[in-house]
Amino acid sequence: MGIIQSVIKVFERQRKTKEGTISQPSSWVVDFFRGGKATPSGVDVTEENSLQVSTVYACVDILSNTVASLPLFVYKRKTGRGRDKASDHYIYRLLHDTPNQYMNSFDFRKLRMAHKVLWGNSYAEIEFDRSNRPVALWPIPPWRCQPKLEQGKLVYVVKNDGLEVRLEPFQVLHGKGLSLDGFRGLSRIAMARNSIGLTMAAEEFGARFFGEGANVGGVVMHPGELSDKGFAHLKESLNDKYAGLGKAHRLMLLEEGLKYEKVGIPPEDAQFLQTRQYQIADHARIFNVPLHLLQSHEKSTSWGSGLEGANNGILGLFYPSLLDIR
């Protein structure tokens, strides 16, 4: 099947399900073009929809806020030993105060860290004045930027509204995560897609368990043969009276020799709660965030020294020189 046929089928499905329009497509259509991939759990996982998982959101928020809150100064060396803050340097204002006219330094660094944690890369275009001095830093969405080697030269290809712009390395402030080629960082979400997909599937299972019938999940058997009209009436009657969270635990009344047999698996039998608890620790490992920062205290110490050491560990991991700044 060609790409045109694939696109037609995507929008045909959207039209039939009434899940969006061409101007405002539904989220799954966006994921289709963004490169969202299905997992063995049956859930499509992207960097954006992974934030619907509370643990992922908390990890990204913690790391982004932590890095954005760190001191960021420009220093100049003394003629002897030591250093002084270069608050009168033009770079100082750019990094410490306002990277651009729409963002302050905190928001800018928080956004860059979120991009780096989710996509593995954070890009910002450096704007220069006529004297070739940097005057602004403009964030570039990581899904629109791709570093490439063209004729042995590194360039950053930025796509926006169907246009391609090529930027030189000196025009881009690039922060990379773990990289295997030295040019582009790896997305944590892509590397942990199966784990996050399992969590999203478990959450959907729990929501459907309560939203579509609570403990009423089984088979209604009739001793005879139902007509189409009788089958439709029986199905409508059961759904109206027993389906939904507000109708859970009702007494089910059956007539005409009907017999009900439960076939659903209770959450405790499917180890639902244990799975969700394990996934919290799994996501904490992915993002290198201590469990106590995610409000999970089952396997962490409550002693002050232990918590202080864990907090210093996470700060030192993402900003090694922080512990030396006093």
C-alpha positions as CSV (number, residue, x, y, z in Angstrom):
1,M,0.0,0.0,0.0
2,G,1.4,3.4,-1.0
3,I,1.6,6.4,1.2
4,I,-1.3,8.1,-0.5
5,Q,-3.6,5.1,0.2
6,S,-2.4,5.0,3.8
7,V,-3.2,8.7,4.3
8,I,-6.7,8.2,2.7
9,K,-7.4,5.3,5.1
10,V,-6.3,7.4,8.1
11,F,-8.7,10.2,7.3
12,E,-11.4,7.8,6.3
13,R,-11.3,6.2,9.6
14,Q,-11.4,9.6,11.3
15,R,-14.5,10.5,9.3
16,K,-16.3,7.3,10.1
17,T,-15.6,7.5,13.9
18,K,-16.2,11.2,14.0
19,E,-13.1,11.7,16.1
20,G,-11.9,15.0,14.5
21,T,-11.6,17.1,11.4
22,I,-8.8,17.8,8.9
23,S,-8.2,21.2,10.5
24,Q,-8.3,19.7,14.0
25,P,-7.4,16.0,13.8
26,S,-7.8,13.7,16.7
27,S,-4.8,12.8,18.8
28,W,-4.3,9.4,17.2
29,V,-4.0,11.0,13.7
30,V,-1.4,13.3,15.0
31,D,0.5,10.4,16.5
32,F,0.3,8.6,13.1
33,F,2.2,11.4,11.5
34,R,4.5,12.1,14.5
35,G,5.8,8.6,14.4
36,G,3.8,7.0,17.3
37,K,4.4,3.3,17.5
38,A,2.2,0.5,18.8
39,T,3.5,-1.7,21.6
40,P,2.8,-5.3,22.3
41,S,0.2,-4.1,24.8
42,G,-1.8,-2.6,21.9
43,V,-1.2,1.0,22.9
44,D,0.4,3.6,20.7
45,V,3.1,5.5,22.7
46,T,4.5,8.9,21.8
47,E,6.6,11.4,23.7
48,E,3.5,13.6,24.2
49,N,0.8,11.1,25.1
50,S,3.3,9.4,27.5
51,L,2.7,12.4,29.8
52,Q,-0.8,11.0,30.5
53,V,1.0,8.5,32.7
54,S,1.2,10.2,36.1
55,T,4.7,8.8,36.9
56,V,6.1,10.0,33.6
57,Y,4.6,13.4,34.0
58,A,5.9,13.7,37.6
59,C,9.4,12.6,36.5
60,V,9.5,15.2,33.6
61,D,8.2,17.9,35.9
62,I,10.6,17.2,38.7
63,L,13.7,17.1,36.4
64,S,12.6,20.2,34.5
65,N,11.8,22.3,37.6
66,T,15.0,21.1,39.3
67,V,17.3,22.1,36.4
68,A,15.4,25.4,35.8
69,S,15.9,26.3,39.4
70,L,19.6,25.9,39.4
71,P,21.9,29.0,39.4
72,L,23.2,30.0,36.0
73,F,25.9,32.7,36.0
74,V,28.6,33.8,33.6
75,Y,32.0,34.2,35.2
76,K,35.2,35.9,34.2
77,R,38.6,34.8,35.3
78,K,40.7,37.1,37.5
79,T,44.3,37.9,36.6
80,G,45.4,35.8,39.6
81,R,43.3,33.0,40.9
82,G,39.5,32.9,41.3
83,R,36.6,34.3,39.3
84,D,34.0,37.0,39.4
85,K,30.5,37.2,38.0
86,A,30.5,38.9,34.6
87,S,27.1,40.5,35.1
88,D,27.9,43.3,32.6
89,H,28.6,40.8,29.8
90,Y,25.9,40.6,27.1
91,I,25.8,36.8,27.5
92,Y,24.9,37.1,31.2
93,R,21.6,38.7,30.4
94,L,20.8,36.2,27.7
95,L,21.4,33.2,29.9
96,H,20.5,34.5,33.4
97,D,17.5,36.8,32.6
98,T,15.7,36.7,29.2
99,P,16.8,34.3,26.4
100,N,14.1,35.9,24.2
101,Q,11.4,38.5,24.5
102,Y,8.7,35.9,25.3
103,M,10.4,33.8,27.9
104,N,12.5,34.2,31.1
105,S,15.4,32.0,31.9
106,F,13.5,29.7,34.1
107,D,10.8,28.9,31.6
108,F,13.4,28.5,28.8
109,R,15.5,26.1,30.7
110,K,12.5,24.2,32.0
111,L,11.2,23.7,28.4
112,R,14.7,22.6,27.2
113,M,15.0,20.1,29.9
114,A,11.5,18.7,29.2
115,H,12.5,18.3,25.5
116,K,15.7,16.6,26.5
117,V,14.1,14.2,28.9
118,L,11.3,13.2,26.5
119,W,12.9,13.4,23.1
120,G,16.5,13.0,24.1
121,N,17.4,16.4,22.4
122,S,16.7,20.0,23.1
123,Y,17.4,22.6,20.3
124,A,17.5,26.4,20.3
125,E,18.3,28.7,17.4
126,I,20.8,31.4,18.3
127,E,19.9,34.7,16.8
128,F,22.8,37.1,16.0
129,D,22.8,40.8,15.5
130,R,24.8,42.7,12.8
131,S,27.9,42.5,15.0
132,N,27.6,38.7,15.2
133,R,26.7,38.8,18.9
134,P,24.0,36.4,20.1
135,V,20.9,38.4,21.1
136,A,18.2,35.7,21.5
137,L,17.7,32.0,21.9
138,W,14.6,30.5,20.3
139,P,13.5,27.0,21.2
140,I,13.0,24.6,18.3
141,P,10.5,21.7,18.8
142,P,12.6,18.5,18.7
143,W,10.2,16.7,16.4
144,R,10.9,19.4,13.8
145,C,14.7,19.3,14.0
146,Q,17.1,16.6,12.8
147,P,20.9,16.8,12.8
148,K,22.3,15.3,9.6
149,L,25.7,14.8,8.0
150,E,25.7,16.2,4.5
151,Q,28.9,15.8,2.5
152,G,30.8,15.3,5.8
153,K,29.4,18.4,7.3
154,L,26.9,18.6,10.3
155,V,23.7,20.6,9.6
156,Y,20.5,20.9,11.5
157,V,17.4,20.5,9.2
158,V,14.4,22.3,10.7
159,K,11.0,21.6,9.1
160,N,8.1,24.0,9.6
161,D,4.9,24.4,7.6
162,G,6.3,22.4,4.7
163,L,9.5,24.4,4.6
164,E,13.0,23.2,5.3
165,V,15.7,25.4,6.9
166,R,19.3,24.3,7.3
167,L,21.2,25.7,10.2
168,E,24.9,25.6,10.9
169,P,26.1,24.1,14.2
170,F,27.1,27.6,15.5
171,Q,23.5,28.6,15.0
172,V,22.1,25.9,17.2
173,L,22.3,25.3,21.0
174,H,21.9,21.5,21.1
175,G,21.6,19.6,24.4
176,K,21.8,15.8,23.9
177,G,20.9,12.9,26.1
178,L,22.5,9.5,25.8
179,S,23.7,9.2,22.2
180,L,25.0,6.3,20.1
181,D,26.3,8.4,17.2
182,G,27.4,11.6,18.9
183,F,25.0,13.7,16.8
184,R,21.6,12.9,18.2
185,G,20.3,11.8,21.7
186,L,18.1,8.8,22.3
187,S,14.5,9.3,23.4
188,R,13.8,7.8,26.8
189,I,10.2,7.3,25.7
190,A,11.2,5.4,22.6
191,M,13.6,3.2,24.5
192,A,11.0,2.4,27.2
193,R,8.0,2.3,24.9
194,N,6.9,-1.2,26.0
195,S,7.1,-0.3,29.7
196,I,5.1,2.9,29.3
197,G,2.6,1.1,26.9
198,L,2.0,-1.5,29.6
199,T,1.2,1.2,32.2
200,M,-1.2,2.9,29.8
201,A,-2.9,-0.4,29.0
202,A,-3.2,-1.2,32.7
203,E,-4.8,2.3,33.3
204,E,-7.2,1.7,30.4
205,F,-8.1,-1.7,31.8
206,G,-8.9,-0.2,35.2
207,A,-11.0,2.6,33.7
208,R,-12.9,0.1,31.5
209,F,-13.4,-2.3,34.4
210,F,-15.3,0.4,36.4
211,G,-16.8,2.3,33.4
212,E,-18.2,-0.6,31.5
213,G,-19.8,-2.7,34.2
214,A,-17.7,-3.2,37.3
215,N,-18.1,-6.8,38.4
216,V,-20.8,-7.6,35.8
217,G,-18.7,-9.2,33.0
218,G,-19.9,-12.6,31.7
219,V,-22.1,-14.6,29.5
220,V,-26.0,-14.8,29.5
221,M,-27.1,-18.1,28.2
222,H,-30.6,-18.8,26.9
223,P,-32.0,-22.4,26.8
224,G,-33.7,-21.8,23.4
225,E,-33.0,-19.8,20.3
226,L,-33.6,-16.0,20.3
227,S,-34.9,-14.1,17.4
228,D,-33.1,-11.1,16.2
229,K,-35.7,-8.9,17.8
230,G,-35.5,-10.8,21.1
231,F,-31.7,-10.7,21.1
232,A,-31.7,-6.9,20.5
233,H,-34.2,-6.4,23.3
234,L,-32.3,-8.6,25.7
235,K,-29.0,-6.8,24.9
236,E,-30.5,-3.4,25.4
237,S,-32.2,-4.4,28.6
238,L,-29.0,-5.7,30.2
239,N,-27.0,-2.7,29.1
240,D,-29.5,-0.2,30.4
241,K,-30.0,-1.9,33.8
242,Y,-26.5,-3.2,34.6
243,A,-23.8,-1.5,32.6
244,G,-21.8,1.4,34.1
245,L,-20.2,2.3,37.4
246,G,-23.3,3.7,38.9
247,K,-25.2,0.4,38.4
248,A,-22.5,-1.9,39.8
249,H,-23.4,-4.5,42.4
250,R,-27.1,-4.5,41.4
251,L,-29.2,-7.6,41.8
252,M,-29.5,-9.1,38.3
253,L,-32.9,-10.5,37.5
254,L,-33.1,-13.1,34.7
255,E,-36.2,-14.5,33.1
256,E,-37.3,-17.1,30.5
257,G,-34.7,-19.6,31.8
258,L,-31.7,-17.3,31.3
259,K,-28.5,-18.2,33.1
260,Y,-25.7,-15.9,33.8
261,E,-22.1,-17.1,34.1
262,K,-19.3,-14.7,35.1
263,V,-16.2,-14.9,33.0
264,G,-14.4,-11.6,33.8
265,I,-11.1,-11.7,35.7
266,P,-11.1,-9.5,38.9
267,P,-8.3,-7.0,39.1
268,E,-6.7,-8.7,42.1
269,D,-6.6,-12.0,40.2
270,A,-4.9,-10.3,37.2
271,Q,-2.3,-8.7,39.6
272,F,-3.6,-5.3,38.5
273,L,-2.4,-3.4,41.6
274,Q,0.9,-5.1,41.7
275,T,1.5,-4.3,38.0
276,R,0.8,-0.6,38.5
277,Q,3.1,-0.5,41.6
278,Y,5.9,-2.1,39.8
279,Q,5.6,0.3,36.9
280,I,6.2,3.2,39.2
281,A,9.6,1.8,40.1
282,D,10.3,0.9,36.5
283,H,9.6,4.5,35.3
284,A,11.7,5.9,38.1
285,R,14.6,3.9,36.8
286,I,14.1,5.2,33.3
287,F,14.3,8.8,34.4
288,N,16.8,8.3,37.3
289,V,14.3,9.8,39.8
290,P,14.3,8.6,43.4
291,L,11.0,6.9,44.4
292,H,10.4,9.2,47.4
293,L,10.2,12.2,45.0
294,L,7.3,10.4,43.2
295,Q,5.5,9.9,46.6
296,S,6.3,6.2,46.6
297,H,7.8,5.4,50.0
298,E,7.5,1.6,50.1
299,K,11.2,0.9,49.4
300,S,12.8,4.1,50.6
301,T,14.1,5.2,53.9
302,S,12.5,8.1,55.8
303,W,15.7,9.1,57.6
304,G,16.8,12.6,56.8
305,S,20.4,11.5,55.8
306,G,19.0,9.0,53.3
307,L,16.7,11.5,51.7
308,E,19.4,14.2,51.6
309,G,21.8,11.8,49.9
310,A,19.2,10.8,47.3
311,N,18.3,14.4,46.5
312,N,22.0,15.4,46.1
313,G,22.4,12.4,43.8
314,I,19.7,13.5,41.4
315,L,21.0,17.1,41.4
316,G,24.5,16.1,40.8
317,L,23.5,13.8,38.0
318,F,21.9,16.6,35.9
319,Y,24.1,19.4,37.1
320,P,27.4,18.0,38.4
321,S,28.8,21.4,39.5
322,L,25.8,22.3,41.6
323,L,27.1,20.7,44.7
324,D,30.2,22.9,44.4
325,I,28.2,26.2,44.2
326,R,27.6,27.8,47.5
